[in-house]
Amino acid sequence: MKRIVALVLCVVLMVGLIAGCGKGGVKKGDGSTLKIGLCTSALIEDYDTNMFTKWIEEQSGYKIEFQFFSSQSSEAKSQIATMIAAGEELPDILWGVDFGKEVYTEYGDDGYFLDLKEYFDDKKGASKVFWDRFAELPEEDQDRAMRNMVNPDSGAMYALPTLQYSEIDVMDYMMFINQDWLNKLGLSMPNSLEELYNVLVAFRDRDPNGNGRKDEIPFIGCNSLSGHVINYILNQFLYFNEEKSFGIKDGKLTTPFTSNEYREGLKYANKLVNEGLLSSLSLTTNATTLKGYICPTTDASGNINDSDILVGCFVGHPTLVIEPNNPALYKYTAMNYWSNSVITNNQQVYRTFITEDCEDPDAAWNFLMNFYTEEASLRLRYGEKGVDWDDADEGTKSFIGYDAQIKVINQVWANQNNSTWGNIQSTILYYAENEVTQIEDVSKWQDYLNKQFTATHDNYFAAAEKYNPKEKLSAIVLTTEESEQYSMTISNCKSHISNSRTSFVTGTLNPNSDSDWNEYLKKLDDLGLKTWLSVAQKAYDRQNNLK
């Protein structure tokens, strides 16, 4: 019944929306209040006095009342599930809550979230601002977004997407090496796995930080953005995009995680861990923890002691794993790439919803359409215009050579601030990692970081062009029936693959043992790998109109 009422309400209100929309598709609000539920960020000083809050209220014509949920997505989901189970009223909008597609589709089918398809379908009115900016995305990203936005069974569209495109953030592993240590030990930049191994041995054994202690960490990564060191190693042996799970050849899905090449990659990683060349923390630590290993504490003058530097090579996004202005950055330089370099598509998420308890869905929709404007997207990422950033000077370039769009005055992202909401949701944001930012008048530290980003970007994309297979798998979208029927099978298989990978790398399982490897394969079969593969192949054929 809830679903029927919600759909009828949406249709009735849509008539008023279409009739009242302006040319741009965003109708100015009437000063009414919308309750926004969001997950808090410890970096944000105050949401009520926040500059983005004030700007979006003025821009949209609506007032905001906040309802806060945990910053931890699992806890936030639990809090909202408890509210639903207890019959408590939900906020008008849930903004930036990571339910996962299966859960939010279920909530939508049950009527807790409104089906927004009719709003999206009004491309010249209600959703014009969205589609105008959507058209600027690369064609592959548009295709992937459409597959994920629409429920393949019913055609329902429950979530407002966040669509980003950043050539920096799509690199699955960003590698940096301690150039200072290479110079001290008379070593060259490695250009093969064998050369990398020899460099790591030297980092372990020859006391490159000069403190007389064997405290060096030759190689480390993390499980956060661009920090997947095991994926880097595996891709020296085969193309493996963990996000997609499967590979593809001649239109048929393949299982790279059962291949001999995959096993050889595990053997290499296991060897590095066993010999103290790769920290096993790489499999469990996050970017914040990794930052503590890479960046020594500075003294009162902002300097560090070379003897406190511990890390030889790291895989991670520098913005996340290097403390701002910490001089440890100067020790590192971008690594070369000599094999497959996975470019991910994990910059599309679906975490914003209009709930069944919203009394004025038109208002909620209009309010959220303001987020898709270019300025709103920039403000959520870069802060207050005229204070934290402004339009770029004419003719200026970004650090990777693109025409500059903005110039950053004050870096607020990943720092304590009261200019943003600490998250980027329900936006379309191009080149989010300063890739269209004017580079003049930046600090010495930021200039060095930009140069390392540029070198990494150039090296990575050159390797991807040279080594990655031409046929790569795009998104696979299951129907609701398929998801419900096979979700446990898929989840169990994925968990087994992930857990076994960790066990093989750390030595709980021995990748050199045929017995351990065959047991891994057998359990994968027992968990339903063939079923998962068959269902995925069927979905792939369906969405590509193959027989």
MARKOLKOL-782700 format. One record per residue (C-alpha): residue in one letter; x, y, z. Coordinates in steps of 0.05 Angstrom, whole numbers, padded with zeros to 5 digits, m for minus. Layout:
! MARKOLKOL-782700
<A, <X, Y, Z>>
...
END
This chain:
! MARKOLKOL-782700
<M, <00000, 00000, 00000>>
<K, <00056, 00048, 00017>>
<R, <00086, 00038, m00052>>
<I, <00020, 00052, m00086>>
<V, <00007, 00115, m00045>>
<A, <00077, 00140, m00058>>
<L, <00072, 00130, m00133>>
<V, <00004, 00163, m00138>>
<L, <00029, 00222, m00097>>
<C, <00090, 00228, m00142>>
<V, <00047, 00228, m00205>>
<V, <m00002, 00279, m00177>>
<L, <00053, 00326, m00155>>
<M, <00090, 00317, m00220>>
<V, <00033, 00352, m00257>>
<G, <00044, 00413, m00214>>
<L, <00119, 00409, m00222>>
<I, <00117, 00406, m00298>>
<A, <00068, 00464, m00300>>
<G, <00109, 00507, m00254>>
<C, <00180, 00495, m00277>>
<G, <00220, 00552, m00305>>
<K, <00262, 00548, m00368>>
<G, <00322, 00521, m00331>>
<G, <00283, 00466, m00297>>
<V, <00297, 00490, m00226>>
<K, <00238, 00524, m00193>>
<K, <00253, 00574, m00138>>
<G, <00228, 00552, m00070>>
<D, <00175, 00587, m00028>>
<G, <00214, 00590, 00036>>
<S, <00186, 00526, 00064>>
<T, <00230, 00479, 00105>>
<L, <00259, 00412, 00084>>
<K, <00288, 00363, 00133>>
<I, <00354, 00334, 00107>>
<G, <00382, 00271, 00138>>
<L, <00457, 00263, 00128>>
<C, <00518, 00228, 00156>>
<T, <00561, 00276, 00195>>
<S, <00635, 00290, 00182>>
<A, <00683, 00306, 00238>>
<L, <00716, 00357, 00193>>
<I, <00655, 00402, 00191>>
<E, <00650, 00453, 00246>>
<D, <00575, 00466, 00244>>
<Y, <00523, 00449, 00192>>
<D, <00473, 00502, 00212>>
<T, <00522, 00560, 00205>>
<N, <00558, 00527, 00147>>
<M, <00572, 00571, 00086>>
<F, <00547, 00518, 00038>>
<T, <00483, 00512, 00079>>
<K, <00472, 00587, 00075>>
<W, <00487, 00588, 00000>>
<I, <00442, 00529, m00019>>
<E, <00385, 00558, 00023>>
<E, <00391, 00625, m00013>>
<Q, <00401, 00592, m00081>>
<S, <00343, 00543, m00075>>
<G, <00293, 00585, m00037>>
<Y, <00284, 00531, 00017>>
<K, <00304, 00528, 00090>>
<I, <00340, 00467, 00117>>
<E, <00329, 00429, 00181>>
<F, <00382, 00375, 00193>>
<Q, <00375, 00306, 00222>>
<F, <00442, 00275, 00234>>
<F, <00464, 00202, 00228>>
<S, <00529, 00168, 00244>>
<S, <00590, 00183, 00201>>
<Q, <00599, 00107, 00195>>
<S, <00556, 00082, 00138>>
<S, <00541, 00015, 00172>>
<E, <00516, 00051, 00235>>
<A, <00476, 00101, 00194>>
<K, <00442, 00045, 00156>>
<S, <00425, 00011, 00222>>
<Q, <00397, 00076, 00251>>
<I, <00352, 00086, 00191>>
<A, <00330, 00013, 00190>>
<T, <00310, 00020, 00263>>
<M, <00269, 00081, 00247>>
<I, <00234, 00045, 00190>>
<A, <00220, m00016, 00233>>
<A, <00191, 00028, 00288>>
<G, <00147, 00067, 00240>>
<E, <00183, 00132, 00256>>
<E, <00180, 00189, 00207>>
<L, <00239, 00195, 00159>>
<P, <00268, 00261, 00139>>
<D, <00244, 00289, 00072>>
<I, <00312, 00274, 00040>>
<L, <00366, 00225, 00057>>
<W, <00431, 00255, 00030>>
<G, <00494, 00214, 00022>>
<V, <00473, 00150, 00058>>
<D, <00508, 00089, 00030>>
<F, <00455, 00035, 00033>>
<G, <00480, m00005, m00027>>
<K, <00436, m00018, m00087>>
<E, <00402, m00081, m00061>>
<V, <00379, m00047, 00003>>
<Y, <00356, 00019, m00027>>
<T, <00320, m00018, m00083>>
<E, <00283, m00059, m00030>>
<Y, <00265, 00005, 00007>>
<G, <00241, 00035, m00058>>
<D, <00199, m00026, m00077>>
<D, <00168, m00024, m00007>>
<G, <00150, 00049, m00016>>
<Y, <00197, 00081, 00034>>
<F, <00234, 00117, m00022>>
<L, <00198, 00151, m00079>>
<D, <00205, 00128, m00151>>
<L, <00235, 00190, m00186>>
<K, <00229, 00164, m00257>>
<E, <00176, 00215, m00279>>
<Y, <00219, 00271, m00253>>
<F, <00280, 00245, m00291>>
<D, <00238, 00235, m00353>>
<D, <00219, 00308, m00356>>
<K, <00285, 00325, m00389>>
<K, <00266, 00394, m00413>>
<G, <00234, 00416, m00348>>
<A, <00242, 00383, m00280>>
<S, <00309, 00350, m00293>>
<K, <00338, 00396, m00347>>
<V, <00397, 00419, m00305>>
<F, <00415, 00346, m00291>>
<W, <00412, 00322, m00363>>
<D, <00448, 00383, m00390>>
<R, <00508, 00368, m00347>>
<F, <00501, 00293, m00354>>
<A, <00513, 00301, m00429>>
<E, <00583, 00327, m00415>>
<L, <00605, 00261, m00384>>
<P, <00646, 00212, m00426>>
<E, <00601, 00165, m00465>>
<E, <00624, 00104, m00426>>
<D, <00607, 00137, m00360>>
<Q, <00539, 00158, m00386>>
<D, <00525, 00086, m00406>>
<R, <00546, 00059, m00339>>
<A, <00506, 00111, m00301>>
<M, <00442, 00096, m00340>>
<R, <00449, 00022, m00326>>
<N, <00456, 00034, m00252>>
<M, <00403, 00088, m00245>>
<V, <00346, 00047, m00273>>
<N, <00318, m00016, m00242>>
<P, <00320, m00067, m00299>>
<D, <00254, m00099, m00276>>
<S, <00208, m00041, m00264>>
<G, <00244, 00018, m00294>>
<A, <00241, 00052, m00225>>
<M, <00293, 00104, m00207>>
<Y, <00298, 00111, m00131>>
<A, <00365, 00147, m00123>>
<L, <00394, 00213, m00146>>
<P, <00465, 00196, m00169>>
<T, <00531, 00227, m00153>>
<L, <00572, 00227, m00218>>
<Q, <00644, 00247, m00217>>
<Y, <00700, 00244, m00268>>
<S, <00771, 00252, m00245>>
<E, <00831, 00225, m00282>>
<I, <00870, 00225, m00217>>
<D, <00820, 00188, m00174>>
<V, <00806, 00132, m00225>>
<M, <00876, 00104, m00218>>
<D, <00868, 00041, m00177>>
<Y, <00938, 00044, m00149>>
<M, <00981, 00106, m00145>>
<M, <01053, 00087, m00130>>
<F, <01109, 00129, m00102>>
<I, <01181, 00111, m00084>>
<N, <01231, 00143, m00037>>
<Q, <01278, 00177, m00086>>
<D, <01322, 00200, m00028>>
<W, <01335, 00127, m00009>>
<L, <01348, 00107, m00082>>
<N, <01400, 00162, m00087>>
<K, <01433, 00144, m00020>>
<L, <01439, 00071, m00040>>
<G, <01459, 00084, m00112>>
<L, <01398, 00050, m00140>>
<S, <01357, 00065, m00203>>
<M, <01282, 00070, m00211>>
<P, <01256, m00002, m00218>>
<N, <01225, m00021, m00285>>
<S, <01205, m00093, m00272>>
<L, <01182, m00138, m00216>>
<E, <01252, m00167, m00209>>
<E, <01283, m00097, m00204>>
<L, <01228, m00077, m00154>>
<Y, <01245, m00138, m00111>>
<N, <01319, m00120, m00111>>
<V, <01304, m00048, m00091>>
<L, <01259, m00071, m00034>>
<V, <01313, m00118, m00008>>
<A, <01362, m00059, m00007>>
<F, <01312, m00016, 00030>>
<R, <01304, m00071, 00081>>
<D, <01378, m00088, 00092>>
<R, <01420, m00026, 00079>>
<D, <01393, 00023, 00131>>
<P, <01373, 00078, 00081>>
<N, <01346, 00124, 00136>>
<G, <01413, 00119, 00171>>
<N, <01388, 00111, 00242>>
<G, <01424, 00045, 00255>>
<R, <01358, 00008, 00266>>
<K, <01324, m00042, 00220>>
<D, <01258, m00003, 00224>>
<E, <01247, 00010, 00149>>
<I, <01182, m00011, 00116>>
<P, <01203, m00026, 00045>>
<F, <01133, m00028, 00015>>
<I, <01063, m00012, 00042>>
<G, <00994, 00005, 00017>>
<C, <00923, 00010, 00044>>
<N, <00852, m00010, 00029>>
<S, <00829, 00060, 00012>>
<L, <00824, 00100, m00053>>
<S, <00882, 00087, m00101>>
<G, <00919, 00046, m00048>>
<H, <00906, m00026, m00069>>
<V, <00977, m00054, m00069>>
<I, <00956, m00127, m00079>>
<N, <00916, m00106, m00141>>
<Y, <00979, m00072, m00166>>
<I, <01018, m00136, m00158>>
<L, <00965, m00180, m00189>>
<N, <00962, m00134, m00250>>
<Q, <01035, m00150, m00264>>
<F, <01011, m00220, m00281>>
<L, <00941, m00209, m00311>>
<Y, <00889, m00155, m00320>>
<F, <00848, m00157, m00256>>
<N, <00795, m00104, m00241>>
<E, <00768, m00124, m00172>>
<E, <00710, m00075, m00179>>
<K, <00683, m00116, m00237>>
<S, <00702, m00185, m00210>>
<F, <00700, m00217, m00279>>
<G, <00742, m00206, m00341>>
<I, <00716, m00213, m00412>>
<K, <00741, m00244, m00476>>
<D, <00702, m00247, m00542>>
<G, <00638, m00228, m00505>>
<K, <00645, m00284, m00453>>
<L, <00658, m00271, m00380>>
<T, <00721, m00300, m00350>>
<T, <00743, m00312, m00278>>
<P, <00812, m00282, m00268>>
<F, <00811, m00302, m00194>>
<T, <00816, m00376, m00213>>
<S, <00872, m00369, m00264>>
<N, <00945, m00391, m00259>>
<E, <00967, m00319, m00271>>
<Y, <00927, m00296, m00210>>
<R, <00959, m00350, m00169>>
<E, <01028, m00328, m00192>>
<G, <01012, m00258, m00169>>
<L, <00992, m00285, m00101>>
<K, <01058, m00323, m00097>>
<Y, <01097, m00259, m00110>>
<A, <01058, m00219, m00058>>
<N, <01066, m00276, m00008>>
<K, <01141, m00277, m00020>>
<L, <01146, m00202, m00007>>
<V, <01107, m00209, 00058>>
<N, <01146, m00270, 00082>>
<E, <01212, m00234, 00070>>
<G, <01191, m00170, 00105>>
<L, <01189, m00130, 00041>>
<L, <01114, m00116, 00039>>
<S, <01077, m00098, 00103>>
<S, <01017, m00143, 00117>>
<L, <00983, m00080, 00144>>
<S, <00971, m00062, 00071>>
<L, <00912, m00110, 00070>>
<T, <00876, m00079, 00129>>
<T, <00899, m00009, 00143>>
<N, <00863, 00053, 00119>>
<A, <00891, 00118, 00091>>
<T, <00892, 00154, 00157>>
<T, <00933, 00099, 00190>>
<L, <00980, 00096, 00130>>
<K, <00991, 00171, 00137>>
<G, <01022, 00158, 00206>>
<Y, <01075, 00112, 00176>>
<I, <01093, 00158, 00118>>
<C, <01094, 00225, 00153>>
<P, <01139, 00235, 00215>>
<T, <01119, 00288, 00265>>
<T, <01147, 00357, 00248>>
<D, <01185, 00400, 00297>>
<A, <01166, 00472, 00316>>
<S, <01197, 00497, 00251>>
<G, <01158, 00447, 00209>>
<N, <01218, 00403, 00194>>
<I, <01228, 00328, 00201>>
<N, <01289, 00284, 00215>>
<D, <01310, 00239, 00157>>
<S, <01322, 00184, 00207>>
<D, <01248, 00183, 00223>>
<I, <01228, 00166, 00151>>
<L, <01206, 00094, 00150>>
<V, <01173, 00079, 00083>>
<G, <01209, 00061, 00018>>
<C, <01150, 00052, m00030>>
<F, <01076, 00065, m00018>>
<V, <01012, 00056, m00057>>
<G, <00960, 00108, m00040>>
<H, <00927, 00173, m00058>>
<P, <00976, 00228, m00035>>
<T, <00919, 00275, m00015>>
<L, <00896, 00222, 00034>>
<V, <00962, 00191, 00058>>
<I, <01008, 00251, 00062>>
<E, <00997, 00302, 00117>>
<P, <00986, 00372, 00085>>
<N, <01052, 00410, 00083>>
<N, <01091, 00353, 00114>>
<P, <01161, 00355, 00083>>
<A, <01162, 00278, 00078>>
<L, <01128, 00289, 00011>>
<Y, <01194, 00314, m00018>>
<K, <01226, 00247, m00007>>
<Y, <01180, 00212, m00056>>
<T, <01173, 00211, m00131>>
<A, <01123, 00179, m00178>>
<M, <01138, 00107, m00197>>
<N, <01142, 00080, m00268>>
<Y, <01089, 00031, m00291>>
<W, <01105, m00028, m00336>>
<S, <01042, m00070, m00339>>
<N, <00966, m00069, m00334>>
<S, <00941, m00006, m00299>>
<V, <00868, m00011, m00280>>
<I, <00824, 00050, m00289>>
<T, <00765, 00044, m00242>>
<N, <00694, 00070, m00249>>
<N, <00680, 00076, m00175>>
<Q, <00662, 00149, m00179>>
<Q, <00588, 00137, m00190>>
<V, <00548, 00127, m00126>>
<Y, <00474, 00128, m00110>>
<R, <00463, 00154, m00040>>
<T, <00409, 00208, m00042>>
<F, <00335, 00194, m00036>>
<I, <00268, 00228, m00027>>
<T, <00229, 00190, 00025>>
<E, <00155, 00171, 00030>>
<D, <00147, 00218, 00089>>
<C, <00164, 00279, 00046>>
<E, <00099, 00319, 00042>>
<D, <00124, 00360, m00018>>
<P, <00165, 00317, m00066>>
<D, <00165, 00375, m00116>>
<A, <00202, 00418, m00066>>
<A, <00251, 00363, m00049>>
<W, <00265, 00351, m00123>>
<N, <00274, 00425, m00139>>
<F, <00320, 00432, m00079>>
<L, <00364, 00375, m00101>>
<M, <00367, 00398, m00173>>
<N, <00405, 00459, m00147>>
<F, <00461, 00411, m00127>>
<Y, <00471, 00391, m00200>>
<T, <00489, 00462, m00221>>
<E, <00563, 00472, m00235>>
<E, <00572, 00522, m00179>>
<A, <00539, 00477, m00126>>
<S, <00584, 00419, m00147>>
<L, <00645, 00463, m00141>>
<R, <00624, 00492, m00074>>
<L, <00614, 00423, m00044>>
<R, <00685, 00404, m00065>>
<Y, <00724, 00469, m00059>>
<G, <00685, 00512, m00009>>
<E, <00660, 00583, m00011>>
<K, <00668, 00620, m00077>>
<G, <00709, 00684, m00070>>
<V, <00739, 00659, m00005>>
<D, <00764, 00588, m00016>>
<W, <00763, 00590, m00092>>
<D, <00745, 00634, m00151>>
<D, <00742, 00634, m00227>>
<A, <00810, 00620, m00259>>
<D, <00848, 00676, m00293>>
<E, <00839, 00675, m00369>>
<G, <00889, 00631, m00406>>
<T, <00916, 00594, m00345>>
<K, <00928, 00519, m00344>>
<S, <00921, 00464, m00292>>
<F, <00978, 00421, m00269>>
<I, <00963, 00367, m00321>>
<G, <00957, 00419, m00376>>
<Y, <00881, 00428, m00381>>
<D, <00850, 00497, m00387>>
<A, <00839, 00521, m00316>>
<Q, <00768, 00530, m00292>>
<I, <00780, 00554, m00221>>
<K, <00836, 00578, m00176>>
<V, <00840, 00552, m00105>>
<I, <00853, 00605, m00052>>
<N, <00845, 00562, 00010>>
<Q, <00848, 00486, 00010>>
<V, <00789, 00462, 00051>>
<W, <00779, 00391, 00026>>
<A, <00803, 00339, 00077>>
<N, <00815, 00396, 00127>>
<Q, <00773, 00425, 00183>>
<N, <00725, 00475, 00153>>
<N, <00657, 00507, 00155>>
<S, <00651, 00517, 00080>>
<T, <00627, 00449, 00056>>
<W, <00587, 00390, 00081>>
<G, <00648, 00345, 00080>>
<N, <00620, 00302, 00025>>
<I, <00602, 00307, m00049>>
<Q, <00533, 00277, m00062>>
<S, <00477, 00287, m00114>>
<T, <00525, 00327, m00158>>
<I, <00559, 00321, m00226>>
<L, <00631, 00342, m00216>>
<Y, <00684, 00340, m00270>>
<Y, <00758, 00337, m00255>>
<A, <00748, 00336, m00180>>
<E, <00821, 00329, m00160>>
<N, <00845, 00399, m00179>>
<E, <00853, 00377, m00251>>
<V, <00823, 00442, m00277>>
<T, <00852, 00486, m00222>>
<Q, <00898, 00545, m00237>>
<I, <00968, 00528, m00214>>
<E, <00998, 00598, m00206>>
<D, <01018, 00622, m00137>>
<V, <01014, 00554, m00103>>
<S, <01060, 00536, m00046>>
<K, <01125, 00498, m00057>>
<W, <01093, 00437, m00025>>
<Q, <01030, 00440, m00068>>
<D, <01073, 00451, m00130>>
<Y, <01114, 00389, m00115>>
<L, <01050, 00349, m00102>>
<N, <01021, 00373, m00168>>
<K, <01084, 00351, m00206>>
<Q, <01080, 00281, m00175>>
<F, <01006, 00277, m00193>>
<T, <01024, 00296, m00264>>
<A, <01079, 00245, m00270>>
<T, <01035, 00191, m00240>>
<H, <00978, 00209, m00286>>
<D, <01022, 00208, m00348>>
<N, <01058, 00144, m00330>>
<Y, <00994, 00108, m00310>>
<F, <00952, 00126, m00370>>
<A, <01009, 00110, m00417>>
<A, <01016, 00041, m00386>>
<A, <00940, 00030, m00389>>
<E, <00940, 00047, m00463>>
<K, <00998, 00001, m00477>>
<Y, <00982, m00059, m00434>>
<N, <00908, m00062, m00415>>
<P, <00864, m00107, m00457>>
<K, <00822, m00071, m00509>>
<E, <00760, m00109, m00488>>
<K, <00741, m00091, m00417>>
<L, <00678, m00106, m00378>>
<S, <00629, m00051, m00364>>
<A, <00576, m00051, m00309>>
<I, <00532, m00112, m00300>>
<V, <00463, m00097, m00272>>
<L, <00420, m00154, m00246>>
<T, <00345, m00151, m00243>>
<T, <00312, m00147, m00175>>
<E, <00291, m00220, m00181>>
<E, <00362, m00241, m00197>>
<S, <00391, m00199, m00141>>
<E, <00342, m00228, m00091>>
<Q, <00352, m00299, m00115>>
<Y, <00427, m00299, m00121>>
<S, <00451, m00244, m00074>>
<M, <00475, m00294, m00021>>
<T, <00512, m00336, m00073>>
<I, <00547, m00275, m00101>>
<S, <00562, m00247, m00032>>
<N, <00591, m00313, m00008>>
<C, <00634, m00321, m00071>>
<K, <00661, m00250, m00065>>
<S, <00676, m00258, 00008>>
<H, <00713, m00324, m00004>>
<I, <00754, m00293, m00060>>
<S, <00773, m00233, m00017>>
<N, <00786, m00272, 00047>>
<S, <00827, m00324, 00010>>
<R, <00868, m00271, m00025>>
<T, <00887, m00243, 00043>>
<S, <00902, m00312, 00069>>
<F, <00946, m00330, 00010>>
<V, <00984, m00265, 00015>>
<T, <00995, m00267, 00090>>
<G, <01011, m00342, 00091>>
<T, <00951, m00370, 00128>>
<L, <00942, m00408, 00062>>
<N, <01002, m00425, 00020>>
<P, <00996, m00403, m00053>>
<N, <01053, m00451, m00070>>
<S, <01012, m00510, m00044>>
<D, <00970, m00546, m00096>>
<S, <00928, m00573, m00040>>
<D, <00911, m00503, m00012>>
<W, <00899, m00475, m00082>>
<N, <00853, m00532, m00103>>
<E, <00815, m00526, m00037>>
<Y, <00804, m00452, m00052>>
<L, <00777, m00470, m00121>>
<K, <00733, m00526, m00095>>
<K, <00701, m00482, m00042>>
<L, <00688, m00429, m00094>>
<D, <00652, m00481, m00136>>
<D, <00614, m00505, m00075>>
<L, <00592, m00434, m00060>>
<G, <00561, m00428, m00130>>
<L, <00613, m00396, m00176>>
<K, <00582, m00428, m00238>>
<T, <00514, m00401, m00218>>
<W, <00542, m00331, m00207>>
<L, <00579, m00333, m00273>>
<S, <00517, m00357, m00310>>
<V, <00473, m00303, m00280>>
<A, <00524, m00249, m00295>>
<Q, <00533, m00273, m00367>>
<K, <00457, m00272, m00376>>
<A, <00454, m00200, m00350>>
<Y, <00513, m00180, m00394>>
<D, <00480, m00210, m00456>>
<R, <00414, m00177, m00439>>
<Q, <00441, m00107, m00431>>
<N, <00483, m00114, m00494>>
<N, <00425, m00144, m00533>>
<L, <00463, m00208, m00546>>
<K, <00430, m00275, m00559>>
END
